[in-house]
Amino acid sequence: MTESLKTVVLGASKKPERYSHKALVMLRDHGHDVIPVHPQFDEIENIPVVASLGEIQEEIDTVTVYLSPSISSKLAAELIDLRPRRVIFNPGAENPELQAQLEQAGILVEEACTLVLLTTDQY
């Protein structure tokens, strides 16, 4: 990953037991610039949170998704407009319809666990 590019954690949580929270912390601890997205929080782990994908102006390398398909499907246009290099759908967040839309827009899609990718140096 290019240092200037960032990772978006879509569905970031303040609850330490949630995988989206663990991913946020692990990404940061591995030296990645992270942008948590959640409409109800201002910060998580002292990292500023944005309410929506539309607020992000930076170039994004990866969006890691921790949302149910019923929620993520509504974000297709925002995800495509963001133009990340790739979108990772973590276990439980798989969304074949959205994944197909992203691939059609030229965005790399992976079904993988961000925590495993980081732990095994495959991120």
Backbone atoms as SQL, in Angstrom:
CREATE TABLE atoms (id INTEGER PRIMARY KEY, chain TEXT, resi INTEGER, resn TEXT, atom TEXT, x REAL, y REAL, z REAL);
INSERT INTO atoms VALUES
  (1, 'A', 1, 'MET', 'N', 0.839, -1.185, 0.000),
  (2, 'A', 1, 'MET', 'CA', 0.000, 0.000, 0.000),
  (3, 'A', 1, 'MET', 'C', 0.878, 1.240, 0.000),
  (4, 'A', 2, 'THR', 'N', 0.527, 2.194, -0.831),
  (5, 'A', 2, 'THR', 'CA', 1.222, 3.463, -0.859),
  (6, 'A', 2, 'THR', 'C', 0.904, 4.217, 0.434),
  (7, 'A', 3, 'GLU', 'N', 1.938, 4.790, 1.034),
  (8, 'A', 3, 'GLU', 'CA', 1.771, 5.417, 2.349),
  (9, 'A', 3, 'GLU', 'C', 0.703, 6.508, 2.370),
  (10, 'A', 4, 'SER', 'N', 0.541, 7.250, 1.263),
  (11, 'A', 4, 'SER', 'CA', -0.401, 8.366, 1.277),
  (12, 'A', 4, 'SER', 'C', -1.858, 7.898, 1.167),
  (13, 'A', 5, 'LEU', 'N', -2.055, 6.644, 0.796),
  (14, 'A', 5, 'LEU', 'CA', -3.417, 6.156, 0.644),
  (15, 'A', 5, 'LEU', 'C', -3.955, 5.644, 1.967),
  (16, 'A', 6, 'LYS', 'N', -5.254, 5.664, 2.084),
  (17, 'A', 6, 'LYS', 'CA', -5.893, 5.362, 3.355),
  (18, 'A', 6, 'LYS', 'C', -6.826, 4.157, 3.244),
  (19, 'A', 7, 'THR', 'N', -7.171, 3.615, 4.412),
  (20, 'A', 7, 'THR', 'CA', -8.142, 2.532, 4.509),
  (21, 'A', 7, 'THR', 'C', -9.375, 3.040, 5.238),
  (22, 'A', 8, 'VAL', 'N', -10.529, 2.796, 4.659),
  (23, 'A', 8, 'VAL', 'CA', -11.806, 3.151, 5.266),
  (24, 'A', 8, 'VAL', 'C', -12.358, 1.912, 5.954),
  (25, 'A', 9, 'VAL', 'N', -12.762, 2.067, 7.225),
  (26, 'A', 9, 'VAL', 'CA', -13.444, 0.995, 7.952),
  (27, 'A', 9, 'VAL', 'C', -14.923, 1.365, 7.972),
  (28, 'A', 10, 'LEU', 'N', -15.679, 0.686, 7.104),
  (29, 'A', 10, 'LEU', 'CA', -17.100, 0.989, 6.935),
  (30, 'A', 10, 'LEU', 'C', -17.906, 0.156, 7.923),
  (31, 'A', 11, 'GLY', 'N', -18.516, 0.850, 8.891),
  (32, 'A', 11, 'GLY', 'CA', -19.230, 0.167, 9.967),
  (33, 'A', 11, 'GLY', 'C', -18.381, 0.042, 11.213),
  (34, 'A', 12, 'ALA', 'N', -17.453, 0.973, 11.383),
  (35, 'A', 12, 'ALA', 'CA', -16.569, 0.968, 12.552),
  (36, 'A', 12, 'ALA', 'C', -17.387, 1.010, 13.842),
  (37, 'A', 13, 'SER', 'N', -16.870, 0.346, 14.872),
  (38, 'A', 13, 'SER', 'CA', -17.585, 0.266, 16.146),
  (39, 'A', 13, 'SER', 'C', -16.696, 0.723, 17.299),
  (40, 'A', 14, 'LYS', 'N', -17.333, 1.280, 18.320),
  (41, 'A', 14, 'LYS', 'CA', -16.616, 1.631, 19.548),
  (42, 'A', 14, 'LYS', 'C', -16.491, 0.439, 20.487),
  (43, 'A', 15, 'LYS', 'N', -17.215, -0.635, 20.215),
  (44, 'A', 15, 'LYS', 'CA', -17.216, -1.805, 21.091),
  (45, 'A', 15, 'LYS', 'C', -15.980, -2.660, 20.818),
  (46, 'A', 16, 'PRO', 'N', -15.083, -2.799, 21.794),
  (47, 'A', 16, 'PRO', 'CA', -13.822, -3.528, 21.581),
  (48, 'A', 16, 'PRO', 'C', -13.997, -4.975, 21.135),
  (49, 'A', 17, 'GLU', 'N', -15.142, -5.582, 21.452),
  (50, 'A', 17, 'GLU', 'CA', -15.340, -6.983, 21.078),
  (51, 'A', 17, 'GLU', 'C', -15.773, -7.143, 19.609),
  (52, 'A', 18, 'ARG', 'N', -16.129, -6.062, 18.941),
  (53, 'A', 18, 'ARG', 'CA', -16.582, -6.136, 17.548),
  (54, 'A', 18, 'ARG', 'C', -15.390, -6.226, 16.608),
  (55, 'A', 19, 'TYR', 'N', -15.535, -7.029, 15.564),
  (56, 'A', 19, 'TYR', 'CA', -14.431, -7.203, 14.614),
  (57, 'A', 19, 'TYR', 'C', -14.077, -5.906, 13.904),
  (58, 'A', 20, 'SER', 'N', -15.064, -5.054, 13.661),
  (59, 'A', 20, 'SER', 'CA', -14.767, -3.778, 13.010),
  (60, 'A', 20, 'SER', 'C', -13.886, -2.899, 13.901),
  (61, 'A', 21, 'HIS', 'N', -14.057, -3.004, 15.208),
  (62, 'A', 21, 'HIS', 'CA', -13.202, -2.263, 16.144),
  (63, 'A', 21, 'HIS', 'C', -11.801, -2.864, 16.153),
  (64, 'A', 22, 'LYS', 'N', -11.730, -4.187, 16.224),
  (65, 'A', 22, 'LYS', 'CA', -10.431, -4.872, 16.218),
  (66, 'A', 22, 'LYS', 'C', -9.653, -4.536, 14.942),
  (67, 'A', 23, 'ALA', 'N', -10.348, -4.494, 13.797),
  (68, 'A', 23, 'ALA', 'CA', -9.696, -4.170, 12.532),
  (69, 'A', 23, 'ALA', 'C', -9.169, -2.746, 12.536),
  (70, 'A', 24, 'LEU', 'N', -9.964, -1.812, 13.039),
  (71, 'A', 24, 'LEU', 'CA', -9.541, -0.415, 13.114),
  (72, 'A', 24, 'LEU', 'C', -8.242, -0.296, 13.907),
  (73, 'A', 25, 'VAL', 'N', -8.200, -0.925, 15.078),
  (74, 'A', 25, 'VAL', 'CA', -7.017, -0.872, 15.938),
  (75, 'A', 25, 'VAL', 'C', -5.830, -1.575, 15.275),
  (76, 'A', 26, 'MET', 'N', -6.073, -2.742, 14.688),
  (77, 'A', 26, 'MET', 'CA', -4.979, -3.493, 14.076),
  (78, 'A', 26, 'MET', 'C', -4.422, -2.778, 12.848),
  (79, 'A', 27, 'LEU', 'N', -5.289, -2.188, 12.044),
  (80, 'A', 27, 'LEU', 'CA', -4.822, -1.408, 10.893),
  (81, 'A', 27, 'LEU', 'C', -3.930, -0.259, 11.359),
  (82, 'A', 28, 'ARG', 'N', -4.391, 0.462, 12.371),
  (83, 'A', 28, 'ARG', 'CA', -3.596, 1.567, 12.916),
  (84, 'A', 28, 'ARG', 'C', -2.264, 1.058, 13.454),
  (85, 'A', 29, 'ASP', 'N', -2.301, -0.045, 14.202),
  (86, 'A', 29, 'ASP', 'CA', -1.082, -0.596, 14.790),
  (87, 'A', 29, 'ASP', 'C', -0.109, -1.113, 13.740),
  (88, 'A', 30, 'HIS', 'N', -0.628, -1.440, 12.554),
  (89, 'A', 30, 'HIS', 'CA', 0.229, -1.877, 11.450),
  (90, 'A', 30, 'HIS', 'C', 0.685, -0.698, 10.588),
  (91, 'A', 31, 'GLY', 'N', 0.380, 0.514, 11.013),
  (92, 'A', 31, 'GLY', 'CA', 0.875, 1.703, 10.328),
  (93, 'A', 31, 'GLY', 'C', -0.007, 2.235, 9.217),
  (94, 'A', 32, 'HIS', 'N', -1.216, 1.748, 9.105),
  (95, 'A', 32, 'HIS', 'CA', -2.124, 2.230, 8.058),
  (96, 'A', 32, 'HIS', 'C', -2.893, 3.452, 8.549),
  (97, 'A', 33, 'ASP', 'N', -3.093, 4.418, 7.660),
  (98, 'A', 33, 'ASP', 'CA', -3.965, 5.552, 7.954),
  (99, 'A', 33, 'ASP', 'C', -5.396, 5.066, 7.789),
  (100, 'A', 34, 'VAL', 'N', -6.201, 5.222, 8.830),
  (101, 'A', 34, 'VAL', 'CA', -7.565, 4.716, 8.788),
  (102, 'A', 34, 'VAL', 'C', -8.586, 5.830, 8.931),
  (103, 'A', 35, 'ILE', 'N', -9.690, 5.640, 8.245),
  (104, 'A', 35, 'ILE', 'CA', -10.826, 6.547, 8.344),
  (105, 'A', 35, 'ILE', 'C', -12.032, 5.694, 8.732),
  (106, 'A', 36, 'PRO', 'N', -12.440, 5.751, 10.005),
  (107, 'A', 36, 'PRO', 'CA', -13.651, 5.034, 10.396),
  (108, 'A', 36, 'PRO', 'C', -14.888, 5.779, 9.902),
  (109, 'A', 37, 'VAL', 'N', -15.884, 5.005, 9.470),
  (110, 'A', 37, 'VAL', 'CA', -17.147, 5.590, 9.018),
  (111, 'A', 37, 'VAL', 'C', -18.275, 5.027, 9.862),
  (112, 'A', 38, 'HIS', 'N', -18.983, 5.928, 10.533),
  (113, 'A', 38, 'HIS', 'CA', -20.162, 5.556, 11.312),
  (114, 'A', 38, 'HIS', 'C', -20.948, 6.838, 11.590),
  (115, 'A', 39, 'PRO', 'N', -22.250, 6.828, 11.333),
  (116, 'A', 39, 'PRO', 'CA', -23.027, 8.069, 11.478),
  (117, 'A', 39, 'PRO', 'C', -23.244, 8.536, 12.916),
  (118, 'A', 40, 'GLN', 'N', -22.937, 7.706, 13.915),
  (119, 'A', 40, 'GLN', 'CA', -23.261, 8.087, 15.294),
  (120, 'A', 40, 'GLN', 'C', -22.058, 8.472, 16.150),
  (121, 'A', 41, 'PHE', 'N', -20.844, 8.394, 15.618),
  (122, 'A', 41, 'PHE', 'CA', -19.664, 8.664, 16.442),
  (123, 'A', 41, 'PHE', 'C', -18.836, 9.813, 15.882),
  (124, 'A', 42, 'ASP', 'N', -18.165, 10.543, 16.777),
  (125, 'A', 42, 'ASP', 'CA', -17.231, 11.591, 16.374),
  (126, 'A', 42, 'ASP', 'C', -15.802, 11.075, 16.344),
  (127, 'A', 43, 'GLU', 'N', -15.517, 10.098, 17.230),
  (128, 'A', 43, 'GLU', 'CA', -14.181, 9.505, 17.267),
  (129, 'A', 43, 'GLU', 'C', -14.262, 8.098, 17.835),
  (130, 'A', 44, 'ILE', 'N', -13.284, 7.273, 17.426),
  (131, 'A', 44, 'ILE', 'CA', -13.102, 5.938, 17.980),
  (132, 'A', 44, 'ILE', 'C', -11.609, 5.767, 18.200),
  (133, 'A', 45, 'GLU', 'N', -11.217, 5.433, 19.423),
  (134, 'A', 45, 'GLU', 'CA', -9.789, 5.243, 19.740),
  (135, 'A', 45, 'GLU', 'C', -8.972, 6.481, 19.373),
  (136, 'A', 46, 'ASN', 'N', -9.546, 7.662, 19.620),
  (137, 'A', 46, 'ASN', 'CA', -8.902, 8.944, 19.303),
  (138, 'A', 46, 'ASN', 'C', -8.689, 9.165, 17.812),
  (139, 'A', 47, 'ILE', 'N', -9.402, 8.427, 16.975),
  (140, 'A', 47, 'ILE', 'CA', -9.343, 8.610, 15.526),
  (141, 'A', 47, 'ILE', 'C', -10.644, 9.287, 15.106),
  (142, 'A', 48, 'PRO', 'N', -10.563, 10.416, 14.390),
  (143, 'A', 48, 'PRO', 'CA', -11.786, 11.086, 13.947),
  (144, 'A', 48, 'PRO', 'C', -12.618, 10.186, 13.042),
  (145, 'A', 49, 'VAL', 'N', -13.931, 10.192, 13.255),
  (146, 'A', 49, 'VAL', 'CA', -14.863, 9.385, 12.484),
  (147, 'A', 49, 'VAL', 'C', -15.647, 10.303, 11.553),
  (148, 'A', 50, 'VAL', 'N', -15.885, 9.837, 10.318),
  (149, 'A', 50, 'VAL', 'CA', -16.762, 10.561, 9.406),
  (150, 'A', 50, 'VAL', 'C', -18.112, 9.845, 9.392),
  (151, 'A', 51, 'ALA', 'N', -19.165, 10.615, 9.164),
  (152, 'A', 51, 'ALA', 'CA', -20.519, 10.064, 9.222),
  (153, 'A', 51, 'ALA', 'C', -20.885, 9.272, 7.971),
  (154, 'A', 52, 'SER', 'N', -20.267, 9.620, 6.832),
  (155, 'A', 52, 'SER', 'CA', -20.639, 8.945, 5.585),
  (156, 'A', 52, 'SER', 'C', -19.458, 8.918, 4.620),
  (157, 'A', 53, 'LEU', 'N', -19.545, 8.022, 3.650),
  (158, 'A', 53, 'LEU', 'CA', -18.496, 7.919, 2.624),
  (159, 'A', 53, 'LEU', 'C', -18.383, 9.213, 1.826),
  (160, 'A', 54, 'GLY', 'N', -19.491, 9.903, 1.647),
  (161, 'A', 54, 'GLY', 'CA', -19.496, 11.141, 0.876),
  (162, 'A', 54, 'GLY', 'C', -18.647, 12.249, 1.468),
  (163, 'A', 55, 'GLU', 'N', -18.304, 12.153, 2.749),
  (164, 'A', 55, 'GLU', 'CA', -17.470, 13.167, 3.400),
  (165, 'A', 55, 'GLU', 'C', -15.983, 12.988, 3.110),
  (166, 'A', 56, 'ILE', 'N', -15.604, 11.842, 2.569),
  (167, 'A', 56, 'ILE', 'CA', -14.187, 11.527, 2.373),
  (168, 'A', 56, 'ILE', 'C', -13.684, 12.159, 1.087),
  (169, 'A', 57, 'GLN', 'N', -12.637, 12.956, 1.208),
  (170, 'A', 57, 'GLN', 'CA', -12.053, 13.639, 0.053),
  (171, 'A', 57, 'GLN', 'C', -10.720, 13.026, -0.380),
  (172, 'A', 58, 'GLU', 'N', -10.069, 12.270, 0.522),
  (173, 'A', 58, 'GLU', 'CA', -8.765, 11.699, 0.220),
  (174, 'A', 58, 'GLU', 'C', -8.870, 10.538, -0.762),
  (175, 'A', 59, 'GLU', 'N', -7.740, 10.208, -1.390),
  (176, 'A', 59, 'GLU', 'CA', -7.665, 9.022, -2.231),
  (177, 'A', 59, 'GLU', 'C', -7.626, 7.803, -1.308),
  (178, 'A', 60, 'ILE', 'N', -8.442, 6.811, -1.617),
  (179, 'A', 60, 'ILE', 'CA', -8.593, 5.645, -0.746),
  (180, 'A', 60, 'ILE', 'C', -8.044, 4.401, -1.433),
  (181, 'A', 61, 'ASP', 'N', -7.204, 3.665, -0.702),
  (182, 'A', 61, 'ASP', 'CA', -6.701, 2.397, -1.209),
  (183, 'A', 61, 'ASP', 'C', -7.739, 1.303, -1.004),
  (184, 'A', 62, 'THR', 'N', -8.209, 1.150, 0.247),
  (185, 'A', 62, 'THR', 'CA', -9.069, 0.025, 0.598),
  (186, 'A', 62, 'THR', 'C', -10.247, 0.485, 1.443),
  (187, 'A', 63, 'VAL', 'N', -11.406, -0.103, 1.157),
  (188, 'A', 63, 'VAL', 'CA', -12.563, 0.009, 2.042),
  (189, 'A', 63, 'VAL', 'C', -12.793, -1.392, 2.578),
  (190, 'A', 64, 'THR', 'N', -12.785, -1.535, 3.905),
  (191, 'A', 64, 'THR', 'CA', -13.084, -2.821, 4.514),
  (192, 'A', 64, 'THR', 'C', -14.474, -2.730, 5.128),
  (193, 'A', 65, 'VAL', 'N', -15.361, -3.635, 4.693),
  (194, 'A', 65, 'VAL', 'CA', -16.791, -3.528, 4.987),
  (195, 'A', 65, 'VAL', 'C', -17.188, -4.444, 6.143),
  (196, 'A', 66, 'TYR', 'N', -17.856, -3.842, 7.118),
  (197, 'A', 66, 'TYR', 'CA', -18.416, -4.554, 8.278),
  (198, 'A', 66, 'TYR', 'C', -19.888, -4.203, 8.433),
  (199, 'A', 67, 'LEU', 'N', -20.621, -4.228, 7.347),
  (200, 'A', 67, 'LEU', 'CA', -22.053, -3.908, 7.366),
  (201, 'A', 67, 'LEU', 'C', -22.834, -5.056, 6.753),
  (202, 'A', 68, 'SER', 'N', -24.072, -5.212, 7.191),
  (203, 'A', 68, 'SER', 'CA', -24.934, -6.226, 6.592),
  (204, 'A', 68, 'SER', 'C', -25.285, -5.794, 5.167),
  (205, 'A', 69, 'PRO', 'N', -25.600, -6.759, 4.302),
  (206, 'A', 69, 'PRO', 'CA', -25.978, -6.413, 2.933),
  (207, 'A', 69, 'PRO', 'C', -27.148, -5.436, 2.861),
  (208, 'A', 70, 'SER', 'N', -28.088, -5.517, 3.803),
  (209, 'A', 70, 'SER', 'CA', -29.235, -4.601, 3.760),
  (210, 'A', 70, 'SER', 'C', -28.799, -3.146, 3.920),
  (211, 'A', 71, 'ILE', 'N', -27.699, -2.924, 4.606),
  (212, 'A', 71, 'ILE', 'CA', -27.177, -1.562, 4.776),
  (213, 'A', 71, 'ILE', 'C', -26.192, -1.222, 3.661),
  (214, 'A', 72, 'SER', 'N', -25.263, -2.118, 3.370),
  (215, 'A', 72, 'SER', 'CA', -24.228, -1.804, 2.379),
  (216, 'A', 72, 'SER', 'C', -24.796, -1.617, 0.979),
  (217, 'A', 73, 'SER', 'N', -25.886, -2.303, 0.652),
  (218, 'A', 73, 'SER', 'CA', -26.492, -2.154, -0.678),
  (219, 'A', 73, 'SER', 'C', -26.896, -0.706, -0.956),
  (220, 'A', 74, 'LYS', 'N', -27.291, 0.011, 0.073),
  (221, 'A', 74, 'LYS', 'CA', -27.712, 1.403, -0.069),
  (222, 'A', 74, 'LYS', 'C', -26.529, 2.340, -0.330),
  (223, 'A', 75, 'LEU', 'N', -25.303, 1.830, -0.176),
  (224, 'A', 75, 'LEU', 'CA', -24.110, 2.662, -0.308),
  (225, 'A', 75, 'LEU', 'C', -23.377, 2.445, -1.622),
  (226, 'A', 76, 'ALA', 'N', -23.991, 1.729, -2.561),
  (227, 'A', 76, 'ALA', 'CA', -23.323, 1.398, -3.825),
  (228, 'A', 76, 'ALA', 'C', -22.806, 2.639, -4.548),
  (229, 'A', 77, 'ALA', 'N', -23.652, 3.638, -4.720),
  (230, 'A', 77, 'ALA', 'CA', -23.249, 4.838, -5.459),
  (231, 'A', 77, 'ALA', 'C', -22.101, 5.565, -4.755),
  (232, 'A', 78, 'GLU', 'N', -22.176, 5.662, -3.425),
  (233, 'A', 78, 'GLU', 'CA', -21.109, 6.331, -2.676),
  (234, 'A', 78, 'GLU', 'C', -19.793, 5.567, -2.771),
  (235, 'A', 79, 'LEU', 'N', -19.869, 4.240, -2.703),
  (236, 'A', 79, 'LEU', 'CA', -18.651, 3.428, -2.826),
  (237, 'A', 79, 'LEU', 'C', -18.022, 3.592, -4.208),
  (238, 'A', 80, 'ILE', 'N', -18.852, 3.560, -5.232),
  (239, 'A', 80, 'ILE', 'CA', -18.336, 3.715, -6.596),
  (240, 'A', 80, 'ILE', 'C', -17.758, 5.109, -6.794),
  (241, 'A', 81, 'ASP', 'N', -18.423, 6.133, -6.281),
  (242, 'A', 81, 'ASP', 'CA', -17.915, 7.508, -6.387),
  (243, 'A', 81, 'ASP', 'C', -16.590, 7.687, -5.653),
  (244, 'A', 82, 'LEU', 'N', -16.390, 6.945, -4.581),
  (245, 'A', 82, 'LEU', 'CA', -15.152, 7.044, -3.797),
  (246, 'A', 82, 'LEU', 'C', -13.959, 6.502, -4.581),
  (247, 'A', 83, 'ARG', 'N', -14.193, 5.543, -5.464),
  (248, 'A', 83, 'ARG', 'CA', -13.170, 4.947, -6.325),
  (249, 'A', 83, 'ARG', 'C', -11.991, 4.349, -5.547),
  (250, 'A', 84, 'PRO', 'N', -12.250, 3.530, -4.543),
  (251, 'A', 84, 'PRO', 'CA', -11.121, 2.873, -3.865),
  (252, 'A', 84, 'PRO', 'C', -10.490, 1.856, -4.811),
  (253, 'A', 85, 'ARG', 'N', -9.242, 1.486, -4.531),
  (254, 'A', 85, 'ARG', 'CA', -8.583, 0.453, -5.328),
  (255, 'A', 85, 'ARG', 'C', -9.266, -0.893, -5.110),
  (256, 'A', 86, 'ARG', 'N', -9.645, -1.172, -3.851),
  (257, 'A', 86, 'ARG', 'CA', -10.315, -2.438, -3.549),
  (258, 'A', 86, 'ARG', 'C', -11.297, -2.263, -2.398),
  (259, 'A', 87, 'VAL', 'N', -12.242, -3.221, -2.355),
  (260, 'A', 87, 'VAL', 'CA', -13.207, -3.294, -1.258),
  (261, 'A', 87, 'VAL', 'C', -13.142, -4.714, -0.717),
  (262, 'A', 88, 'ILE', 'N', -12.914, -4.827, 0.591),
  (263, 'A', 88, 'ILE', 'CA', -12.882, -6.123, 1.261),
  (264, 'A', 88, 'ILE', 'C', -14.213, -6.327, 1.970),
  (265, 'A', 89, 'PHE', 'N', -14.867, -7.446, 1.661),
  (266, 'A', 89, 'PHE', 'CA', -16.093, -7.827, 2.360),
  (267, 'A', 89, 'PHE', 'C', -15.707, -8.872, 3.392),
  (268, 'A', 90, 'ASN', 'N', -15.775, -8.485, 4.653),
  (269, 'A', 90, 'ASN', 'CA', -15.413, -9.367, 5.753),
  (270, 'A', 90, 'ASN', 'C', -16.500, -10.413, 5.977),
  (271, 'A', 91, 'PRO', 'N', -16.174, -11.519, 6.666),
  (272, 'A', 91, 'PRO', 'CA', -17.172, -12.560, 6.909),
  (273, 'A', 91, 'PRO', 'C', -18.452, -11.986, 7.531),
  (274, 'A', 92, 'GLY', 'N', -19.569, -12.335, 6.933),
  (275, 'A', 92, 'GLY', 'CA', -20.857, -11.826, 7.383),
  (276, 'A', 92, 'GLY', 'C', -21.310, -10.586, 6.647),
  (277, 'A', 93, 'ALA', 'N', -20.400, -9.947, 5.919),
  (278, 'A', 93, 'ALA', 'CA', -20.731, -8.726, 5.187),
  (279, 'A', 93, 'ALA', 'C', -20.827, -8.972, 3.679),
  (280, 'A', 94, 'GLU', 'N', -20.664, -10.217, 3.250),
  (281, 'A', 94, 'GLU', 'CA', -20.701, -10.527, 1.828),
  (282, 'A', 94, 'GLU', 'C', -21.997, -10.017, 1.197),
  (283, 'A', 95, 'ASN', 'N', -21.861, -9.470, -0.005),
  (284, 'A', 95, 'ASN', 'CA', -23.011, -8.882, -0.684),
  (285, 'A', 95, 'ASN', 'C', -22.790, -9.052, -2.195),
  (286, 'A', 96, 'PRO', 'N', -23.177, -10.210, -2.743),
  (287, 'A', 96, 'PRO', 'CA', -22.902, -10.496, -4.157),
  (288, 'A', 96, 'PRO', 'C', -23.385, -9.421, -5.130),
  (289, 'A', 97, 'GLU', 'N', -24.551, -8.857, -4.880),
  (290, 'A', 97, 'GLU', 'CA', -25.080, -7.825, -5.779),
  (291, 'A', 97, 'GLU', 'C', -24.181, -6.585, -5.768),
  (292, 'A', 98, 'LEU', 'N', -23.818, -6.113, -4.593),
  (293, 'A', 98, 'LEU', 'CA', -22.939, -4.952, -4.479),
  (294, 'A', 98, 'LEU', 'C', -21.548, -5.279, -5.027),
  (295, 'A', 99, 'GLN', 'N', -21.060, -6.461, -4.731),
  (296, 'A', 99, 'GLN', 'CA', -19.748, -6.855, -5.223),
  (297, 'A', 99, 'GLN', 'C', -19.718, -6.810, -6.753),
  (298, 'A', 100, 'ALA', 'N', -20.773, -7.277, -7.404),
  (299, 'A', 100, 'ALA', 'CA', -20.854, -7.251, -8.866),
  (300, 'A', 100, 'ALA', 'C', -20.867, -5.815, -9.387),
  (301, 'A', 101, 'GLN', 'N', -21.596, -4.921, -8.711),
  (302, 'A', 101, 'GLN', 'CA', -21.634, -3.513, -9.119),
  (303, 'A', 101, 'GLN', 'C', -20.246, -2.886, -9.027),
  (304, 'A', 102, 'LEU', 'N', -19.525, -3.193, -7.946),
  (305, 'A', 102, 'LEU', 'CA', -18.191, -2.628, -7.768),
  (306, 'A', 102, 'LEU', 'C', -17.230, -3.159, -8.834),
  (307, 'A', 103, 'GLU', 'N', -17.289, -4.452, -9.078),
  (308, 'A', 103, 'GLU', 'CA', -16.414, -5.034, -10.106),
  (309, 'A', 103, 'GLU', 'C', -16.711, -4.431, -11.474),
  (310, 'A', 104, 'GLN', 'N', -17.994, -4.224, -11.773),
  (311, 'A', 104, 'GLN', 'CA', -18.376, -3.618, -13.051),
  (312, 'A', 104, 'GLN', 'C', -17.810, -2.201, -13.165),
  (313, 'A', 105, 'ALA', 'N', -17.632, -1.529, -12.033),
  (314, 'A', 105, 'ALA', 'CA', -17.067, -0.173, -12.009),
  (315, 'A', 105, 'ALA', 'C', -15.530, -0.198, -11.996),
  (316, 'A', 106, 'GLY', 'N', -14.948, -1.405, -12.059),
  (317, 'A', 106, 'GLY', 'CA', -13.495, -1.511, -12.118),
  (318, 'A', 106, 'GLY', 'C', -12.806, -1.521, -10.765),
  (319, 'A', 107, 'ILE', 'N', -13.550, -1.807, -9.708),
  (320, 'A', 107, 'ILE', 'CA', -12.993, -1.835, -8.356),
  (321, 'A', 107, 'ILE', 'C', -12.751, -3.287, -7.954),
  (322, 'A', 108, 'LEU', 'N', -11.558, -3.577, -7.480),
  (323, 'A', 108, 'LEU', 'CA', -11.206, -4.918, -7.030),
  (324, 'A', 108, 'LEU', 'C', -12.026, -5.273, -5.802),
  (325, 'A', 109, 'VAL', 'N', -12.575, -6.481, -5.774),
  (326, 'A', 109, 'VAL', 'CA', -13.391, -6.943, -4.659),
  (327, 'A', 109, 'VAL', 'C', -12.773, -8.201, -4.083),
  (328, 'A', 110, 'GLU', 'N', -12.718, -8.273, -2.758),
  (329, 'A', 110, 'GLU', 'CA', -12.225, -9.465, -2.075),
  (330, 'A', 110, 'GLU', 'C', -13.214, -9.863, -0.992),
  (331, 'A', 111, 'GLU', 'N', -13.430, -11.167, -0.849),
  (332, 'A', 111, 'GLU', 'CA', -14.115, -11.687, 0.329),
  (333, 'A', 111, 'GLU', 'C', -13.014, -12.241, 1.212),
  (334, 'A', 112, 'ALA', 'N', -12.735, -11.549, 2.306),
  (335, 'A', 112, 'ALA', 'CA', -11.624, -11.935, 3.172),
  (336, 'A', 112, 'ALA', 'C', -11.829, -11.305, 4.535),
  (337, 'A', 113, 'CYS', 'N', -11.039, -11.758, 5.488),
  (338, 'A', 113, 'CYS', 'CA', -11.055, -11.172, 6.830),
  (339, 'A', 113, 'CYS', 'C', -9.861, -10.239, 6.958),
  (340, 'A', 114, 'THR', 'N', -10.135, -8.978, 7.185),
  (341, 'A', 114, 'THR', 'CA', -9.062, -7.987, 7.323),
  (342, 'A', 114, 'THR', 'C', -8.085, -8.384, 8.419),
  (343, 'A', 115, 'LEU', 'N', -8.603, -8.910, 9.531),
  (344, 'A', 115, 'LEU', 'CA', -7.729, -9.318, 10.642),
  (345, 'A', 115, 'LEU', 'C', -6.765, -10.418, 10.206),
  (346, 'A', 116, 'VAL', 'N', -7.268, -11.396, 9.456),
  (347, 'A', 116, 'VAL', 'CA', -6.409, -12.481, 8.974),
  (348, 'A', 116, 'VAL', 'C', -5.397, -11.947, 7.969),
  (349, 'A', 117, 'LEU', 'N', -5.839, -11.092, 7.059),
  (350, 'A', 117, 'LEU', 'CA', -4.925, -10.513, 6.060),
  (351, 'A', 117, 'LEU', 'C', -3.774, -9.779, 6.742),
  (352, 'A', 118, 'LEU', 'N', -4.095, -8.994, 7.766),
  (353, 'A', 118, 'LEU', 'CA', -3.053, -8.253, 8.494),
  (354, 'A', 118, 'LEU', 'C', -2.117, -9.204, 9.264),
  (355, 'A', 119, 'THR', 'N', -2.703, -10.178, 9.927),
  (356, 'A', 119, 'THR', 'CA', -1.930, -11.109, 10.766),
  (357, 'A', 119, 'THR', 'C', -0.978, -11.957, 9.919),
  (358, 'A', 120, 'THR', 'N', -1.363, -12.239, 8.666),
  (359, 'A', 120, 'THR', 'CA', -0.550, -13.103, 7.811),
  (360, 'A', 120, 'THR', 'C', 0.226, -12.315, 6.756),
  (361, 'A', 121, 'ASP', 'N', 0.365, -11.012, 6.954),
  (362, 'A', 121, 'ASP', 'CA', 1.102, -10.132, 6.027),
  (363, 'A', 121, 'ASP', 'C', 0.609, -10.212, 4.586),
  (364, 'A', 122, 'GLN', 'N', -0.694, -10.365, 4.411),
  (365, 'A', 122, 'GLN', 'CA', -1.277, -10.387, 3.072),
  (366, 'A', 122, 'GLN', 'C', -2.084, -9.129, 2.771),
  (367, 'A', 123, 'TYR', 'N', -2.091, -8.172, 3.691),
  (368, 'A', 123, 'TYR', 'CA', -2.887, -6.970, 3.492),
  (369, 'A', 123, 'TYR', 'C', -2.218, -6.084, 2.471);
